[in-house]
Amino acid sequence: MTKSFGSPGRKPARPGIRGKQPDRSAMPGFSQAPGQDDSAMPAWSPNLGGAPAQETQTGEEEFVEPRKTDPHKRIVALLFDFAAAYLAGVIVAMIPFVNRFIPLQIVLVVALLGRDYLFGGRGIGKNLMGLRVVDARTGEAPTILQSVLRNIVLMAPFVVLQTVPLLLKFSPFGWLNEAVMSLINIVGMVYVAIVLPLESYRAYSREDGLRIGDELAGTTIIESTMDFSSPFQR
């Protein structure tokens, strides 16, 4: 005679959960039955054995919305940058042997072109005034190329005046050198008289405060905190 549990002659009941059984097809982690509409599945649930699930991220870049900053802060920051660049030129000019090959003007131009690369887009002047230049597409600090492109609009005449004479030293025609330099001086004065006021007007009047240099480099200026901890980006 076999021994049984419970009433004689009855098999033991299997333990179960009281209440209505949950619908497993609606739970995350379970694929749908063949022929079932895919739109009923949660977008975040895994698709087991079926077609790849569509990504929720579109992959598009998030742009930083340009906002106008205080133009007076930008002017003061520019003055600080000029002073810092001039001080750097004076220091280089005091170094023996080096000052024979790197004049003060070259240091001044290079420092002003790369000023927005230092301190994560803050430079010297903007750092003191609580401003920062960032990439308008990523919000990250600008690259050295973006810094040059952003400032080349302001520094173009000075860059030409420093580079062309070096190239003319190799020219055997003295009269050509004088004619070229006279033309450069005229074009430079016209450029300064038109472009620099236009850049200042755009920074002051536009709601986004973008200069031509910002649109060329893909950058914008935002409010930031002062940070002199790391002059170069890591």
mmCIF file of the C-alpha atoms, coordinates in Angstrom:
data_MODEL
# 
_entry.id   MODEL 
# 
loop_
_atom_site.group_PDB 
_atom_site.id 
_atom_site.type_symbol 
_atom_site.label_atom_id 
_atom_site.label_alt_id 
_atom_site.label_comp_id 
_atom_site.label_asym_id 
_atom_site.label_entity_id 
_atom_site.label_seq_id 
_atom_site.pdbx_PDB_ins_code 
_atom_site.Cartn_x 
_atom_site.Cartn_y 
_atom_site.Cartn_z 
_atom_site.occupancy 
_atom_site.B_iso_or_equiv 
_atom_site.pdbx_formal_charge 
_atom_site.auth_seq_id 
_atom_site.auth_comp_id 
_atom_site.auth_asym_id 
_atom_site.auth_atom_id 
_atom_site.pdbx_PDB_model_num 
ATOM 1   C CA . MET A 1 1   ? 0.000  0.000   0.000   1.00 0.00 ? 1   MET A CA 1 
ATOM 2   C CA . THR A 1 2   ? 1.427  3.261   -1.037  1.00 0.00 ? 2   THR A CA 1 
ATOM 3   C CA . LYS A 1 3   ? 1.639  6.093   1.326   1.00 0.00 ? 3   LYS A CA 1 
ATOM 4   C CA . SER A 1 4   ? 0.029  9.302   0.226   1.00 0.00 ? 4   SER A CA 1 
ATOM 5   C CA . PHE A 1 5   ? -0.324 12.799  1.540   1.00 0.00 ? 5   PHE A CA 1 
ATOM 6   C CA . GLY A 1 6   ? -3.694 14.260  2.329   1.00 0.00 ? 6   GLY A CA 1 
ATOM 7   C CA . SER A 1 7   ? -6.838 12.282  1.713   1.00 0.00 ? 7   SER A CA 1 
ATOM 8   C CA . PRO A 1 8   ? -6.443 8.578   0.931   1.00 0.00 ? 8   PRO A CA 1 
ATOM 9   C CA . GLY A 1 9   ? -6.277 7.839   -2.739  1.00 0.00 ? 9   GLY A CA 1 
ATOM 10  C CA . ARG A 1 10  ? -5.623 11.439  -3.808  1.00 0.00 ? 10  ARG A CA 1 
ATOM 11  C CA . LYS A 1 11  ? -2.384 12.787  -5.152  1.00 0.00 ? 11  LYS A CA 1 
ATOM 12  C CA . PRO A 1 12  ? -0.787 15.680  -3.298  1.00 0.00 ? 12  PRO A CA 1 
ATOM 13  C CA . ALA A 1 13  ? -1.795 19.069  -4.634  1.00 0.00 ? 13  ALA A CA 1 
ATOM 14  C CA . ARG A 1 14  ? 0.959  21.171  -6.176  1.00 0.00 ? 14  ARG A CA 1 
ATOM 15  C CA . PRO A 1 15  ? 1.582  24.435  -4.389  1.00 0.00 ? 15  PRO A CA 1 
ATOM 16  C CA . GLY A 1 16  ? 0.343  27.403  -6.390  1.00 0.00 ? 16  GLY A CA 1 
ATOM 17  C CA . ILE A 1 17  ? -0.240 31.131  -6.170  1.00 0.00 ? 17  ILE A CA 1 
ATOM 18  C CA . ARG A 1 18  ? -3.677 32.279  -5.358  1.00 0.00 ? 18  ARG A CA 1 
ATOM 19  C CA . GLY A 1 19  ? -5.287 34.781  -7.604  1.00 0.00 ? 19  GLY A CA 1 
ATOM 20  C CA . LYS A 1 20  ? -5.194 35.415  -11.335 1.00 0.00 ? 20  LYS A CA 1 
ATOM 21  C CA . GLN A 1 21  ? -2.028 34.434  -13.148 1.00 0.00 ? 21  GLN A CA 1 
ATOM 22  C CA . PRO A 1 22  ? -0.150 37.438  -14.638 1.00 0.00 ? 22  PRO A CA 1 
ATOM 23  C CA . ASP A 1 23  ? -0.052 37.906  -18.381 1.00 0.00 ? 23  ASP A CA 1 
ATOM 24  C CA . ARG A 1 24  ? 3.559  37.024  -19.207 1.00 0.00 ? 24  ARG A CA 1 
ATOM 25  C CA . SER A 1 25  ? 3.308  38.419  -22.714 1.00 0.00 ? 25  SER A CA 1 
ATOM 26  C CA . ALA A 1 26  ? 2.885  41.929  -21.290 1.00 0.00 ? 26  ALA A CA 1 
ATOM 27  C CA . MET A 1 27  ? 5.854  41.603  -18.936 1.00 0.00 ? 27  MET A CA 1 
ATOM 28  C CA . PRO A 1 28  ? 9.301  42.967  -19.901 1.00 0.00 ? 28  PRO A CA 1 
ATOM 29  C CA . GLY A 1 29  ? 11.736 40.323  -21.015 1.00 0.00 ? 29  GLY A CA 1 
ATOM 30  C CA . PHE A 1 30  ? 9.193  38.110  -22.851 1.00 0.00 ? 30  PHE A CA 1 
ATOM 31  C CA . SER A 1 31  ? 8.869  38.223  -26.595 1.00 0.00 ? 31  SER A CA 1 
ATOM 32  C CA . GLN A 1 32  ? 5.524  38.299  -28.299 1.00 0.00 ? 32  GLN A CA 1 
ATOM 33  C CA . ALA A 1 33  ? 3.866  35.373  -29.910 1.00 0.00 ? 33  ALA A CA 1 
ATOM 34  C CA . PRO A 1 34  ? 4.229  35.001  -33.684 1.00 0.00 ? 34  PRO A CA 1 
ATOM 35  C CA . GLY A 1 35  ? 1.907  37.289  -35.553 1.00 0.00 ? 35  GLY A CA 1 
ATOM 36  C CA . GLN A 1 36  ? 1.297  39.599  -32.592 1.00 0.00 ? 36  GLN A CA 1 
ATOM 37  C CA . ASP A 1 37  ? 1.448  43.331  -33.224 1.00 0.00 ? 37  ASP A CA 1 
ATOM 38  C CA . ASP A 1 38  ? 4.857  44.773  -32.332 1.00 0.00 ? 38  ASP A CA 1 
ATOM 39  C CA . SER A 1 39  ? 3.359  48.118  -31.390 1.00 0.00 ? 39  SER A CA 1 
ATOM 40  C CA . ALA A 1 40  ? 1.928  46.594  -28.210 1.00 0.00 ? 40  ALA A CA 1 
ATOM 41  C CA . MET A 1 41  ? 5.379  45.880  -26.802 1.00 0.00 ? 41  MET A CA 1 
ATOM 42  C CA . PRO A 1 42  ? 7.146  48.452  -24.643 1.00 0.00 ? 42  PRO A CA 1 
ATOM 43  C CA . ALA A 1 43  ? 9.795  50.368  -26.550 1.00 0.00 ? 43  ALA A CA 1 
ATOM 44  C CA . TRP A 1 44  ? 12.363 49.515  -23.900 1.00 0.00 ? 44  TRP A CA 1 
ATOM 45  C CA . SER A 1 45  ? 11.716 45.763  -23.759 1.00 0.00 ? 45  SER A CA 1 
ATOM 46  C CA . PRO A 1 46  ? 14.251 43.403  -25.340 1.00 0.00 ? 46  PRO A CA 1 
ATOM 47  C CA . ASN A 1 47  ? 13.319 41.836  -28.616 1.00 0.00 ? 47  ASN A CA 1 
ATOM 48  C CA . LEU A 1 48  ? 14.252 38.177  -28.254 1.00 0.00 ? 48  LEU A CA 1 
ATOM 49  C CA . GLY A 1 49  ? 14.633 36.265  -31.463 1.00 0.00 ? 49  GLY A CA 1 
ATOM 50  C CA . GLY A 1 50  ? 13.026 39.027  -33.557 1.00 0.00 ? 50  GLY A CA 1 
ATOM 51  C CA . ALA A 1 51  ? 14.114 42.050  -35.538 1.00 0.00 ? 51  ALA A CA 1 
ATOM 52  C CA . PRO A 1 52  ? 16.475 44.517  -33.828 1.00 0.00 ? 52  PRO A CA 1 
ATOM 53  C CA . ALA A 1 53  ? 14.715 46.998  -31.591 1.00 0.00 ? 53  ALA A CA 1 
ATOM 54  C CA . GLN A 1 54  ? 14.682 50.598  -32.712 1.00 0.00 ? 54  GLN A CA 1 
ATOM 55  C CA . GLU A 1 55  ? 17.018 52.874  -30.758 1.00 0.00 ? 55  GLU A CA 1 
ATOM 56  C CA . THR A 1 56  ? 15.399 55.551  -28.666 1.00 0.00 ? 56  THR A CA 1 
ATOM 57  C CA . GLN A 1 57  ? 18.268 57.939  -29.256 1.00 0.00 ? 57  GLN A CA 1 
ATOM 58  C CA . THR A 1 58  ? 18.340 59.677  -32.587 1.00 0.00 ? 58  THR A CA 1 
ATOM 59  C CA . GLY A 1 59  ? 22.094 60.304  -32.519 1.00 0.00 ? 59  GLY A CA 1 
ATOM 60  C CA . GLU A 1 60  ? 21.653 63.991  -33.296 1.00 0.00 ? 60  GLU A CA 1 
ATOM 61  C CA . GLU A 1 61  ? 24.030 66.461  -31.688 1.00 0.00 ? 61  GLU A CA 1 
ATOM 62  C CA . GLU A 1 62  ? 22.713 68.646  -28.924 1.00 0.00 ? 62  GLU A CA 1 
ATOM 63  C CA . PHE A 1 63  ? 23.350 72.288  -29.685 1.00 0.00 ? 63  PHE A CA 1 
ATOM 64  C CA . VAL A 1 64  ? 24.054 74.873  -27.015 1.00 0.00 ? 64  VAL A CA 1 
ATOM 65  C CA . GLU A 1 65  ? 21.545 77.655  -27.332 1.00 0.00 ? 65  GLU A CA 1 
ATOM 66  C CA . PRO A 1 66  ? 23.505 80.913  -27.750 1.00 0.00 ? 66  PRO A CA 1 
ATOM 67  C CA . ARG A 1 67  ? 22.553 83.577  -25.267 1.00 0.00 ? 67  ARG A CA 1 
ATOM 68  C CA . LYS A 1 68  ? 23.696 87.164  -25.138 1.00 0.00 ? 68  LYS A CA 1 
ATOM 69  C CA . THR A 1 69  ? 26.174 87.887  -22.367 1.00 0.00 ? 69  THR A CA 1 
ATOM 70  C CA . ASP A 1 70  ? 27.021 91.252  -20.898 1.00 0.00 ? 70  ASP A CA 1 
ATOM 71  C CA . PRO A 1 71  ? 28.877 93.154  -23.676 1.00 0.00 ? 71  PRO A CA 1 
ATOM 72  C CA . HIS A 1 72  ? 30.690 95.269  -21.102 1.00 0.00 ? 72  HIS A CA 1 
ATOM 73  C CA . LYS A 1 73  ? 32.205 92.118  -19.597 1.00 0.00 ? 73  LYS A CA 1 
ATOM 74  C CA . ARG A 1 74  ? 33.388 91.073  -23.049 1.00 0.00 ? 74  ARG A CA 1 
ATOM 75  C CA . ILE A 1 75  ? 35.060 94.425  -23.644 1.00 0.00 ? 75  ILE A CA 1 
ATOM 76  C CA . VAL A 1 76  ? 36.845 94.311  -20.300 1.00 0.00 ? 76  VAL A CA 1 
ATOM 77  C CA . ALA A 1 77  ? 37.862 90.696  -20.966 1.00 0.00 ? 77  ALA A CA 1 
ATOM 78  C CA . LEU A 1 78  ? 39.351 91.727  -24.321 1.00 0.00 ? 78  LEU A CA 1 
ATOM 79  C CA . LEU A 1 79  ? 41.389 94.449  -22.631 1.00 0.00 ? 79  LEU A CA 1 
ATOM 80  C CA . PHE A 1 80  ? 42.715 91.934  -20.099 1.00 0.00 ? 80  PHE A CA 1 
ATOM 81  C CA . ASP A 1 81  ? 43.648 89.587  -22.960 1.00 0.00 ? 81  ASP A CA 1 
ATOM 82  C CA . PHE A 1 82  ? 45.572 92.337  -24.754 1.00 0.00 ? 82  PHE A CA 1 
ATOM 83  C CA . ALA A 1 83  ? 47.409 93.198  -21.549 1.00 0.00 ? 83  ALA A CA 1 
ATOM 84  C CA . ALA A 1 84  ? 48.260 89.531  -20.878 1.00 0.00 ? 84  ALA A CA 1 
ATOM 85  C CA . ALA A 1 85  ? 49.444 89.021  -24.473 1.00 0.00 ? 85  ALA A CA 1 
ATOM 86  C CA . TYR A 1 86  ? 51.622 92.130  -24.320 1.00 0.00 ? 86  TYR A CA 1 
ATOM 87  C CA . LEU A 1 87  ? 53.112 90.996  -21.003 1.00 0.00 ? 87  LEU A CA 1 
ATOM 88  C CA . ALA A 1 88  ? 53.926 87.615  -22.549 1.00 0.00 ? 88  ALA A CA 1 
ATOM 89  C CA . GLY A 1 89  ? 55.636 89.387  -25.444 1.00 0.00 ? 89  GLY A CA 1 
ATOM 90  C CA . VAL A 1 90  ? 57.721 91.491  -23.064 1.00 0.00 ? 90  VAL A CA 1 
ATOM 91  C CA . ILE A 1 91  ? 58.807 88.399  -21.126 1.00 0.00 ? 91  ILE A CA 1 
ATOM 92  C CA . VAL A 1 92  ? 59.869 86.621  -24.333 1.00 0.00 ? 92  VAL A CA 1 
ATOM 93  C CA . ALA A 1 93  ? 61.714 89.735  -25.477 1.00 0.00 ? 93  ALA A CA 1 
ATOM 94  C CA . MET A 1 94  ? 63.793 89.638  -22.289 1.00 0.00 ? 94  MET A CA 1 
ATOM 95  C CA . ILE A 1 95  ? 65.027 86.094  -22.933 1.00 0.00 ? 95  ILE A CA 1 
ATOM 96  C CA . PRO A 1 96  ? 68.488 86.159  -24.533 1.00 0.00 ? 96  PRO A CA 1 
ATOM 97  C CA . PHE A 1 97  ? 68.926 84.538  -27.947 1.00 0.00 ? 97  PHE A CA 1 
ATOM 98  C CA . VAL A 1 98  ? 65.190 83.788  -28.181 1.00 0.00 ? 98  VAL A CA 1 
ATOM 99  C CA . ASN A 1 99  ? 64.326 87.451  -28.685 1.00 0.00 ? 99  ASN A CA 1 
ATOM 100 C CA . ARG A 1 100 ? 66.394 87.454  -31.885 1.00 0.00 ? 100 ARG A CA 1 
ATOM 101 C CA . PHE A 1 101 ? 64.001 85.048  -33.586 1.00 0.00 ? 101 PHE A CA 1 
ATOM 102 C CA . ILE A 1 102 ? 60.684 85.755  -31.880 1.00 0.00 ? 102 ILE A CA 1 
ATOM 103 C CA . PRO A 1 103 ? 59.834 89.453  -31.756 1.00 0.00 ? 103 PRO A CA 1 
ATOM 104 C CA . LEU A 1 104 ? 57.232 90.908  -29.431 1.00 0.00 ? 104 LEU A CA 1 
ATOM 105 C CA . GLN A 1 105 ? 54.708 91.365  -32.253 1.00 0.00 ? 105 GLN A CA 1 
ATOM 106 C CA . ILE A 1 106 ? 54.707 87.659  -33.099 1.00 0.00 ? 106 ILE A CA 1 
ATOM 107 C CA . VAL A 1 107 ? 54.104 86.699  -29.474 1.00 0.00 ? 107 VAL A CA 1 
ATOM 108 C CA . LEU A 1 108 ? 51.277 89.222  -29.274 1.00 0.00 ? 108 LEU A CA 1 
ATOM 109 C CA . VAL A 1 109 ? 49.507 87.821  -32.346 1.00 0.00 ? 109 VAL A CA 1 
ATOM 110 C CA . VAL A 1 110 ? 49.959 84.162  -31.343 1.00 0.00 ? 110 VAL A CA 1 
ATOM 111 C CA . ALA A 1 111 ? 48.736 84.800  -27.808 1.00 0.00 ? 111 ALA A CA 1 
ATOM 112 C CA . LEU A 1 112 ? 45.606 86.588  -29.006 1.00 0.00 ? 112 LEU A CA 1 
ATOM 113 C CA . LEU A 1 113 ? 44.795 83.907  -31.567 1.00 0.00 ? 113 LEU A CA 1 
ATOM 114 C CA . GLY A 1 114 ? 45.055 81.079  -29.032 1.00 0.00 ? 114 GLY A CA 1 
ATOM 115 C CA . ARG A 1 115 ? 43.672 82.920  -26.008 1.00 0.00 ? 115 ARG A CA 1 
ATOM 116 C CA . ASP A 1 116 ? 40.314 81.119  -26.002 1.00 0.00 ? 116 ASP A CA 1 
ATOM 117 C CA . TYR A 1 117 ? 41.986 77.706  -25.848 1.00 0.00 ? 117 TYR A CA 1 
ATOM 118 C CA . LEU A 1 118 ? 43.503 78.345  -22.420 1.00 0.00 ? 118 LEU A CA 1 
ATOM 119 C CA . PHE A 1 119 ? 41.754 77.350  -19.178 1.00 0.00 ? 119 PHE A CA 1 
ATOM 120 C CA . GLY A 1 120 ? 39.040 75.352  -20.936 1.00 0.00 ? 120 GLY A CA 1 
ATOM 121 C CA . GLY A 1 121 ? 37.836 78.216  -23.125 1.00 0.00 ? 121 GLY A CA 1 
ATOM 122 C CA . ARG A 1 122 ? 38.129 80.945  -20.506 1.00 0.00 ? 122 ARG A CA 1 
ATOM 123 C CA . GLY A 1 123 ? 41.467 82.463  -21.396 1.00 0.00 ? 123 GLY A CA 1 
ATOM 124 C CA . ILE A 1 124 ? 42.709 85.220  -19.108 1.00 0.00 ? 124 ILE A CA 1 
ATOM 125 C CA . GLY A 1 125 ? 40.191 88.004  -19.577 1.00 0.00 ? 125 GLY A CA 1 
ATOM 126 C CA . LYS A 1 126 ? 37.055 85.892  -19.798 1.00 0.00 ? 126 LYS A CA 1 
ATOM 127 C CA . ASN A 1 127 ? 38.207 83.897  -16.792 1.00 0.00 ? 127 ASN A CA 1 
ATOM 128 C CA . LEU A 1 128 ? 38.405 87.053  -14.723 1.00 0.00 ? 128 LEU A CA 1 
ATOM 129 C CA . MET A 1 129 ? 35.004 88.225  -15.963 1.00 0.00 ? 129 MET A CA 1 
ATOM 130 C CA . GLY A 1 130 ? 33.155 84.933  -15.475 1.00 0.00 ? 130 GLY A CA 1 
ATOM 131 C CA . LEU A 1 131 ? 32.793 84.076  -19.162 1.00 0.00 ? 131 LEU A CA 1 
ATOM 132 C CA . ARG A 1 132 ? 33.734 81.051  -21.224 1.00 0.00 ? 132 ARG A CA 1 
ATOM 133 C CA . VAL A 1 133 ? 33.883 80.093  -24.906 1.00 0.00 ? 133 VAL A CA 1 
ATOM 134 C CA . VAL A 1 134 ? 32.409 76.667  -25.713 1.00 0.00 ? 134 VAL A CA 1 
ATOM 135 C CA . ASP A 1 135 ? 31.698 74.574  -28.770 1.00 0.00 ? 135 ASP A CA 1 
ATOM 136 C CA . ALA A 1 136 ? 28.118 75.373  -29.782 1.00 0.00 ? 136 ALA A CA 1 
ATOM 137 C CA . ARG A 1 137 ? 27.459 71.745  -30.774 1.00 0.00 ? 137 ARG A CA 1 
ATOM 138 C CA . THR A 1 138 ? 28.843 69.915  -27.759 1.00 0.00 ? 138 THR A CA 1 
ATOM 139 C CA . GLY A 1 139 ? 29.196 72.483  -24.975 1.00 0.00 ? 139 GLY A CA 1 
ATOM 140 C CA . GLU A 1 140 ? 32.810 71.408  -24.506 1.00 0.00 ? 140 GLU A CA 1 
ATOM 141 C CA . ALA A 1 141 ? 35.896 73.618  -24.482 1.00 0.00 ? 141 ALA A CA 1 
ATOM 142 C CA . PRO A 1 142 ? 36.979 74.799  -27.948 1.00 0.00 ? 142 PRO A CA 1 
ATOM 143 C CA . THR A 1 143 ? 39.930 73.300  -29.753 1.00 0.00 ? 143 THR A CA 1 
ATOM 144 C CA . ILE A 1 144 ? 43.011 75.315  -30.658 1.00 0.00 ? 144 ILE A CA 1 
ATOM 145 C CA . LEU A 1 145 ? 41.724 75.481  -34.251 1.00 0.00 ? 145 LEU A CA 1 
ATOM 146 C CA . GLN A 1 146 ? 38.403 76.894  -33.105 1.00 0.00 ? 146 GLN A CA 1 
ATOM 147 C CA . SER A 1 147 ? 40.208 79.496  -31.035 1.00 0.00 ? 147 SER A CA 1 
ATOM 148 C CA . VAL A 1 148 ? 42.266 80.573  -34.044 1.00 0.00 ? 148 VAL A CA 1 
ATOM 149 C CA . LEU A 1 149 ? 39.224 80.700  -36.330 1.00 0.00 ? 149 LEU A CA 1 
ATOM 150 C CA . ARG A 1 150 ? 37.234 82.671  -33.788 1.00 0.00 ? 150 ARG A CA 1 
ATOM 151 C CA . ASN A 1 151 ? 39.915 85.319  -33.353 1.00 0.00 ? 151 ASN A CA 1 
ATOM 152 C CA . ILE A 1 152 ? 41.329 85.444  -36.875 1.00 0.00 ? 152 ILE A CA 1 
ATOM 153 C CA . VAL A 1 153 ? 38.499 87.777  -37.868 1.00 0.00 ? 153 VAL A CA 1 
ATOM 154 C CA . LEU A 1 154 ? 39.753 90.360  -35.384 1.00 0.00 ? 154 LEU A CA 1 
ATOM 155 C CA . MET A 1 155 ? 43.450 89.677  -35.868 1.00 0.00 ? 155 MET A CA 1 
ATOM 156 C CA . ALA A 1 156 ? 43.624 89.236  -39.661 1.00 0.00 ? 156 ALA A CA 1 
ATOM 157 C CA . PRO A 1 157 ? 45.321 92.601  -40.437 1.00 0.00 ? 157 PRO A CA 1 
ATOM 158 C CA . PHE A 1 158 ? 47.924 92.068  -37.710 1.00 0.00 ? 158 PHE A CA 1 
ATOM 159 C CA . VAL A 1 159 ? 48.611 88.516  -38.880 1.00 0.00 ? 159 VAL A CA 1 
ATOM 160 C CA . VAL A 1 160 ? 49.163 89.728  -42.447 1.00 0.00 ? 160 VAL A CA 1 
ATOM 161 C CA . LEU A 1 161 ? 51.419 92.567  -41.314 1.00 0.00 ? 161 LEU A CA 1 
ATOM 162 C CA . GLN A 1 162 ? 53.608 90.117  -39.407 1.00 0.00 ? 162 GLN A CA 1 
ATOM 163 C CA . THR A 1 163 ? 53.818 87.318  -41.971 1.00 0.00 ? 163 THR A CA 1 
ATOM 164 C CA . VAL A 1 164 ? 54.097 89.156  -45.299 1.00 0.00 ? 164 VAL A CA 1 
ATOM 165 C CA . PRO A 1 165 ? 57.300 91.087  -44.421 1.00 0.00 ? 165 PRO A CA 1 
ATOM 166 C CA . LEU A 1 166 ? 58.957 87.785  -43.526 1.00 0.00 ? 166 LEU A CA 1 
ATOM 167 C CA . LEU A 1 167 ? 58.088 86.404  -46.945 1.00 0.00 ? 167 LEU A CA 1 
ATOM 168 C CA . LEU A 1 168 ? 59.188 89.569  -48.749 1.00 0.00 ? 168 LEU A CA 1 
ATOM 169 C CA . LYS A 1 169 ? 62.692 89.183  -47.365 1.00 0.00 ? 169 LYS A CA 1 
ATOM 170 C CA . PHE A 1 170 ? 63.231 86.464  -49.962 1.00 0.00 ? 170 PHE A CA 1 
ATOM 171 C CA . SER A 1 171 ? 62.101 88.709  -52.812 1.00 0.00 ? 171 SER A CA 1 
ATOM 172 C CA . PRO A 1 172 ? 64.915 90.251  -54.928 1.00 0.00 ? 172 PRO A CA 1 
ATOM 173 C CA . PHE A 1 173 ? 62.717 93.163  -56.028 1.00 0.00 ? 173 PHE A CA 1 
ATOM 174 C CA . GLY A 1 174 ? 62.820 96.066  -53.619 1.00 0.00 ? 174 GLY A CA 1 
ATOM 175 C CA . TRP A 1 175 ? 60.188 98.078  -55.465 1.00 0.00 ? 175 TRP A CA 1 
ATOM 176 C CA . LEU A 1 176 ? 57.797 95.136  -55.266 1.00 0.00 ? 176 LEU A CA 1 
ATOM 177 C CA . ASN A 1 177 ? 58.203 94.959  -51.508 1.00 0.00 ? 177 ASN A CA 1 
ATOM 178 C CA . GLU A 1 178 ? 57.269 98.604  -51.092 1.00 0.00 ? 178 GLU A CA 1 
ATOM 179 C CA . ALA A 1 179 ? 54.240 98.302  -53.373 1.00 0.00 ? 179 ALA A CA 1 
ATOM 180 C CA . VAL A 1 180 ? 52.964 95.208  -51.580 1.00 0.00 ? 180 VAL A CA 1 
ATOM 181 C CA . MET A 1 181 ? 53.377 96.735  -48.149 1.00 0.00 ? 181 MET A CA 1 
ATOM 182 C CA . SER A 1 182 ? 51.612 99.928  -49.249 1.00 0.00 ? 182 SER A CA 1 
ATOM 183 C CA . LEU A 1 183 ? 48.685 97.876  -50.557 1.00 0.00 ? 183 LEU A CA 1 
ATOM 184 C CA . ILE A 1 184 ? 48.546 95.831  -47.358 1.00 0.00 ? 184 ILE A CA 1 
ATOM 185 C CA . ASN A 1 185 ? 48.447 98.959  -45.232 1.00 0.00 ? 185 ASN A CA 1 
ATOM 186 C CA . ILE A 1 186 ? 45.548 100.387 -47.248 1.00 0.00 ? 186 ILE A CA 1 
ATOM 187 C CA . VAL A 1 187 ? 43.556 97.158  -47.178 1.00 0.00 ? 187 VAL A CA 1 
ATOM 188 C CA . GLY A 1 188 ? 44.309 96.732  -43.495 1.00 0.00 ? 188 GLY A CA 1 
ATOM 189 C CA . MET A 1 189 ? 42.968 100.176 -42.617 1.00 0.00 ? 189 MET A CA 1 
ATOM 190 C CA . VAL A 1 190 ? 39.779 99.549  -44.590 1.00 0.00 ? 190 VAL A CA 1 
ATOM 191 C CA . TYR A 1 191 ? 39.371 96.160  -42.936 1.00 0.00 ? 191 TYR A CA 1 
ATOM 192 C CA . VAL A 1 192 ? 39.801 97.602  -39.457 1.00 0.00 ? 192 VAL A CA 1 
ATOM 193 C CA . ALA A 1 193 ? 37.385 100.431 -40.219 1.00 0.00 ? 193 ALA A CA 1 
ATOM 194 C CA . ILE A 1 194 ? 34.634 98.051  -41.427 1.00 0.00 ? 194 ILE A CA 1 
ATOM 195 C CA . VAL A 1 195 ? 35.020 94.620  -39.847 1.00 0.00 ? 195 VAL A CA 1 
ATOM 196 C CA . LEU A 1 196 ? 35.936 95.540  -36.283 1.00 0.00 ? 196 LEU A CA 1 
ATOM 197 C CA . PRO A 1 197 ? 32.948 97.894  -35.794 1.00 0.00 ? 197 PRO A CA 1 
ATOM 198 C CA . LEU A 1 198 ? 30.705 95.286  -37.418 1.00 0.00 ? 198 LEU A CA 1 
ATOM 199 C CA . GLU A 1 199 ? 31.906 92.612  -35.008 1.00 0.00 ? 199 GLU A CA 1 
ATOM 200 C CA . SER A 1 200 ? 31.354 94.912  -32.055 1.00 0.00 ? 200 SER A CA 1 
ATOM 201 C CA . TYR A 1 201 ? 27.870 95.825  -33.258 1.00 0.00 ? 201 TYR A CA 1 
ATOM 202 C CA . ARG A 1 202 ? 26.880 92.173  -33.705 1.00 0.00 ? 202 ARG A CA 1 
ATOM 203 C CA . ALA A 1 203 ? 28.091 91.242  -30.228 1.00 0.00 ? 203 ALA A CA 1 
ATOM 204 C CA . TYR A 1 204 ? 26.149 94.153  -28.733 1.00 0.00 ? 204 TYR A CA 1 
ATOM 205 C CA . SER A 1 205 ? 22.907 94.088  -30.756 1.00 0.00 ? 205 SER A CA 1 
ATOM 206 C CA . ARG A 1 206 ? 22.221 90.433  -31.565 1.00 0.00 ? 206 ARG A CA 1 
ATOM 207 C CA . GLU A 1 207 ? 20.118 88.426  -29.132 1.00 0.00 ? 207 GLU A CA 1 
ATOM 208 C CA . ASP A 1 208 ? 22.566 85.511  -29.293 1.00 0.00 ? 208 ASP A CA 1 
ATOM 209 C CA . GLY A 1 209 ? 25.648 87.782  -29.106 1.00 0.00 ? 209 GLY A CA 1 
ATOM 210 C CA . LEU A 1 210 ? 27.447 85.819  -31.835 1.00 0.00 ? 210 LEU A CA 1 
ATOM 211 C CA . ARG A 1 211 ? 30.230 87.450  -33.802 1.00 0.00 ? 211 ARG A CA 1 
ATOM 212 C CA . ILE A 1 212 ? 31.273 86.446  -37.299 1.00 0.00 ? 212 ILE A CA 1 
ATOM 213 C CA . GLY A 1 213 ? 34.188 84.682  -35.666 1.00 0.00 ? 213 GLY A CA 1 
ATOM 214 C CA . ASP A 1 214 ? 31.791 82.605  -33.535 1.00 0.00 ? 214 ASP A CA 1 
ATOM 215 C CA . GLU A 1 215 ? 29.818 81.511  -36.585 1.00 0.00 ? 215 GLU A CA 1 
ATOM 216 C CA . LEU A 1 216 ? 33.041 80.687  -38.404 1.00 0.00 ? 216 LEU A CA 1 
ATOM 217 C CA . ALA A 1 217 ? 34.402 78.590  -35.528 1.00 0.00 ? 217 ALA A CA 1 
ATOM 218 C CA . GLY A 1 218 ? 31.087 77.160  -34.326 1.00 0.00 ? 218 GLY A CA 1 
ATOM 219 C CA . THR A 1 219 ? 31.443 78.612  -30.831 1.00 0.00 ? 219 THR A CA 1 
ATOM 220 C CA . THR A 1 220 ? 29.427 80.664  -28.394 1.00 0.00 ? 220 THR A CA 1 
ATOM 221 C CA . ILE A 1 221 ? 30.018 82.464  -25.082 1.00 0.00 ? 221 ILE A CA 1 
ATOM 222 C CA . ILE A 1 222 ? 28.324 81.431  -21.849 1.00 0.00 ? 222 ILE A CA 1 
ATOM 223 C CA . GLU A 1 223 ? 28.418 82.523  -18.224 1.00 0.00 ? 223 GLU A CA 1 
ATOM 224 C CA . SER A 1 224 ? 30.889 80.484  -16.186 1.00 0.00 ? 224 SER A CA 1 
ATOM 225 C CA . THR A 1 225 ? 32.889 80.388  -12.982 1.00 0.00 ? 225 THR A CA 1 
ATOM 226 C CA . MET A 1 226 ? 36.483 81.475  -12.577 1.00 0.00 ? 226 MET A CA 1 
ATOM 227 C CA . ASP A 1 227 ? 38.927 78.589  -12.885 1.00 0.00 ? 227 ASP A CA 1 
ATOM 228 C CA . PHE A 1 228 ? 42.689 78.997  -13.246 1.00 0.00 ? 228 PHE A CA 1 
ATOM 229 C CA . SER A 1 229 ? 43.520 75.455  -12.148 1.00 0.00 ? 229 SER A CA 1 
ATOM 230 C CA . SER A 1 230 ? 44.504 74.016  -15.552 1.00 0.00 ? 230 SER A CA 1 
ATOM 231 C CA . PRO A 1 231 ? 45.792 76.272  -18.337 1.00 0.00 ? 231 PRO A CA 1 
ATOM 232 C CA . PHE A 1 232 ? 45.738 73.512  -20.954 1.00 0.00 ? 232 PHE A CA 1 
ATOM 233 C CA . GLN A 1 233 ? 42.972 71.028  -21.644 1.00 0.00 ? 233 GLN A CA 1 
ATOM 234 C CA . ARG A 1 234 ? 43.518 67.475  -20.454 1.00 0.00 ? 234 ARG A CA 1 
# 
